[in-house]
């Protein structure tokens, strides 16, 4: 498992699994918009939402737009319009290989129009799979990313796993085994947004309750 590294000058496809969920709407879309606003994203990129919910790409764009407007104090209209132009949606089941094959076809179509420089891995296009989904569907999603061709030897790949990864050591090891069975260990990034949350919240009280600190 890896710590995050910086990849620059890289076109990318970010596939957000659990795209209609609360976490994606509250955290992911507003922060991605901020990156676009600050021009921290490359010229060529795609944000592809994947979930079981039936909706059109236009309906998904509206969901993303609403999440940005709701969670940001203000928006720059031109920047938001440009950001939404990079947003796509793919409806599917995490357990269905065929849905991932169709997702791969859609990604190939999007990426075929990009100007990818022929240089090192750090400046080629990359595919990012963001697991904003329950651990119960991690295994199906990981296996079908490989079977459906989204994860392949031709394109650099990263898998980002959100939320507490398991509820104890045993469940963590089970999830890790499932992921490593599909991806290289260096392709997997674990992101636990609750790790240390309680300690950070209590720093103020610790500071004034302990004269040594």
C-alpha positions as a printed NumPy array, in Angstrom:
array([[  0.   ,   0.   ,   0.   ],
       [  1.239,   3.471,  -0.835],
       [  1.41 ,   6.991,   0.469],
       [  0.205,   9.53 ,  -2.08 ],
       [  2.72 ,  10.769,  -4.654],
       [  2.384,  13.744,  -6.97 ],
       [  1.773,  13.072, -10.658],
       [  2.17 ,  16.161, -12.828],
       [  1.23 ,  16.93 , -16.432],
       [ -1.022,  13.889, -16.436],
       [ -4.309,  13.521, -18.246],
       [ -6.589,  11.253, -16.253],
       [ -9.902,   9.48 , -16.007],
       [-11.281,   9.454, -12.466],
       [-13.991,   6.818, -12.033],
       [-15.959,   7.463,  -8.844],
       [-17.758,   4.336,  -7.659],
       [-20.672,   5.297,  -5.439],
       [-21.101,   8.471,  -7.472],
       [-24.634,   9.205,  -6.263],
       [-23.726,   8.786,  -2.593],
       [-23.542,  11.318,   0.218],
       [-19.748,  11.316,   0.543],
       [-19.194,  12.05 ,  -3.14 ],
       [-21.7  ,  14.904,  -3.089],
       [-20.494,  16.401,   0.177],
       [-16.732,  16.111,  -0.33 ],
       [-15.534,  14.928,  -3.724],
       [-17.358,  17.091,  -6.262],
       [-16.868,  20.416,  -4.434],
       [-13.142,  19.73 ,  -3.958],
       [-12.676,  18.641,  -7.562],
       [-14.361,  21.879,  -8.623],
       [-11.916,  23.833,  -6.438],
       [ -8.991,  22.094,  -8.165],
       [-10.467,  23.045, -11.539],
       [-11.061,  26.623, -10.377],
       [ -7.423,  26.914,  -9.261],
       [ -6.289,  25.408, -12.577],
       [ -4.726,  22.444, -10.808],
       [ -6.248,  19.964, -13.265],
       [ -4.791,  19.139, -16.699],
       [ -6.328,  20.133, -20.013],
       [ -7.536,  16.6  , -20.688],
       [ -9.389,  14.799, -17.916],
       [-12.673,  13.031, -17.262],
       [-14.683,  12.512, -14.104],
       [-16.891,   9.487, -14.646],
       [-19.51 ,   8.684, -12.05 ],
       [-20.513,   5.032, -11.651],
       [-23.406,   3.85 ,  -9.516],
       [-26.45 ,   1.599,  -9.589],
       [-28.847,   4.54 ,  -9.79 ],
       [-30.516,   5.041, -13.153],
       [-29.994,   8.558, -14.481],
       [-28.732,  10.274, -17.606],
       [-25.409,  12.088, -17.909],
       [-27.301,  15.397, -17.853],
       [-29.056,  14.402, -14.626],
       [-25.72 ,  13.428, -13.108],
       [-24.168,  16.737, -14.172],
       [-27.054,  18.482, -12.386],
       [-26.381,  16.407,  -9.252],
       [-22.705,  17.42 ,  -9.358],
       [-23.601,  21.065, -10.004],
       [-26.045,  21.107,  -7.083],
       [-23.454,  19.568,  -4.75 ],
       [-20.923,  22.246,  -5.716],
       [-23.393,  25.109,  -5.298],
       [-24.658,  23.732,  -1.976],
       [-21.25 ,  23.154,  -0.41 ],
       [-19.279,  26.123,  -1.751],
       [-19.779,  29.684,  -0.445],
       [-19.585,  31.   ,  -4.009],
       [-18.92 ,  29.671,  -7.501],
       [-17.347,  31.109, -10.624],
       [-19.849,  30.357, -13.372],
       [-17.361,  29.952, -16.24 ],
       [-15.16 ,  27.648, -14.159],
       [-18.156,  25.554, -13.104],
       [-19.384,  25.28 , -16.694],
       [-15.957,  24.127, -17.874],
       [-15.697,  21.652, -14.979],
       [-19.102,  20.115, -15.762],
       [-18.036,  19.62 , -19.388],
       [-15.59 ,  16.985, -18.111],
       [-18.263,  15.11 , -16.111],
       [-19.827,  11.86 , -17.372],
       [-22.027,   9.128, -15.93 ],
       [-22.198,   5.36 , -16.315],
       [-24.936,   3.325, -14.662],
       [-24.127,  -0.242, -13.742],
       [-24.015,  -3.024, -11.193],
       [-20.814,  -3.677,  -9.267],
       [-21.299,  -7.424,  -9.746],
       [-21.777,  -7.309, -13.54 ],
       [-18.648,  -7.716, -15.691],
       [-20.569,  -6.552, -18.78 ],
       [-21.228,  -3.157, -17.17 ],
       [-17.489,  -2.698, -16.65 ],
       [-16.768,  -3.68 , -20.256],
       [-19.174,  -0.951, -21.363],
       [-17.451,   1.447, -18.957],
       [-14.109,   0.584, -20.55 ],
       [-15.551,   1.272, -24.014],
       [-16.765,   4.67 , -22.818],
       [-13.367,   5.502, -21.295],
       [-11.573,   4.506, -24.5  ],
       [-13.89 ,   6.774, -26.484],
       [-13.281,   9.726, -24.146],
       [ -9.524,   9.224, -23.962],
       [ -9.074,   8.73 , -27.712],
       [ -9.47 ,  12.466, -28.251],
       [ -6.779,  13.458, -25.776],
       [ -3.354,  14.786, -26.688],
       [ -1.234,  12.344, -24.699],
       [  2.49 ,  13.111, -24.785],
       [  4.753,  10.149, -25.541],
       [  6.971,  10.384, -22.499],
       [  7.483,   8.774, -19.106],
       [  4.744,   7.165, -17.014],
       [  4.566,  10.286, -14.843],
       [  3.161,  12.364, -17.705],
       [  0.997,   9.831, -19.547],
       [ -2.704,   9.432, -18.975],
       [ -3.72 ,   7.466, -15.906],
       [ -6.943,   5.849, -14.74 ],
       [ -8.018,   6.352, -11.137],
       [-10.701,   4.215,  -9.502],
       [-12.141,   5.845,  -6.366],
       [-14.01 ,   3.413,  -4.111],
       [-16.63 ,   5.517,  -2.325],
       [-18.649,   2.344,  -1.772],
       [-19.377,  -0.16 ,   1.028],
       [-16.634,  -2.753,   1.684],
       [-19.149,  -5.475,   0.778],
       [-18.773,  -4.598,  -2.921],
       [-14.998,  -3.95 ,  -2.94 ],
       [-14.191,  -7.456,  -4.21 ],
       [-16.759,  -7.46 ,  -7.041],
       [-15.699,  -3.995,  -8.148],
       [-11.988,  -4.817,  -8.098],
       [-12.405,  -8.099,  -9.994],
       [-14.649,  -6.546, -12.637],
       [-12.299,  -3.614, -13.176],
       [ -9.774,  -6.206, -14.328],
       [-12.16 ,  -8.535, -16.167],
       [-13.88 ,  -5.643, -17.94 ],
       [-10.597,  -4.139, -19.151],
       [-10.717,  -0.859, -17.208],
       [ -7.568,  -1.997, -15.428],
       [ -5.071,  -3.224, -18.011],
       [ -1.341,  -3.338, -18.695],
       [ -1.435,  -0.506, -21.236],
       [ -2.571,   2.346, -18.985],
       [ -1.173,   3.328, -15.551],
       [ -3.786,   2.677, -12.869],
       [ -4.466,   3.663,  -9.265],
       [ -7.143,   2.365,  -6.894],
       [ -8.137,   4.729,  -4.073],
       [-10.112,   3.134,  -1.255],
       [-12.187,   5.5  ,   0.903],
       [-13.743,   5.095,   4.354],
       [-12.476,   2.992,   7.249],
       [-10.978,  -0.085,   5.592],
       [-12.533,  -2.844,   7.68 ],
       [-13.605,  -2.726,  11.321],
       [-10.709,  -4.712,  12.786],
       [ -7.382,  -6.27 ,  11.758],
       [ -9.013,  -9.438,  10.438],
       [-11.484,  -7.617,   8.194],
       [ -8.724,  -5.274,   6.985],
       [ -6.528,  -8.218,   6.002],
       [ -9.445,  -9.79 ,   4.114],
       [-10.07 ,  -6.591,   2.127],
       [ -6.349,  -6.148,   1.465],
       [ -6.113,  -9.718,   0.158],
       [ -9.036,  -9.111,  -2.206],
       [ -7.506,  -5.901,  -3.565],
       [ -3.968,  -7.26 ,  -3.919],
       [ -5.463, -10.235,  -5.74 ],
       [ -6.572,  -7.835,  -8.494],
       [ -4.085,  -4.949,  -8.43 ],
       [ -0.397,  -4.487,  -7.763],
       [  0.23 ,  -3.363,  -4.207],
       [  1.832,  -0.13 ,  -5.446],
       [ -1.398,   0.691,  -7.322],
       [ -3.484,   0.738,  -4.13 ],
       [ -3.962,   3.84 ,  -1.971],
       [ -5.893,   3.694,   1.304],
       [ -7.645,   6.881,   2.404],
       [ -9.293,   6.873,   5.835],
       [-10.913,  10.242,   6.462],
       [-11.762,   9.245,  10.053],
       [ -8.217,   8.292,  11.035],
       [ -7.145,  10.558,  13.898],
       [-10.324,  12.651,  13.673],
       [-11.149,  12.399,  17.374],
       [ -7.581,  13.218,  18.408],
       [ -7.46 ,  16.287,  16.155],
       [-10.791,  17.548,  17.503],
       [ -9.461,  17.3  ,  21.063],
       [ -6.134,  19.091,  20.514],
       [ -7.564,  22.33 ,  21.945],
       [ -8.683,  20.631,  25.166],
       [ -5.433,  18.678,  25.454],
       [ -3.407,  21.875,  25.114],
       [ -5.123,  23.651,  27.996],
       [ -5.595,  20.625,  30.236],
       [ -1.924,  19.609,  30.074],
       [  0.629,  22.283,  31.071],
       [  3.473,  20.18 ,  29.651],
       [  2.158,  20.464,  26.086]])
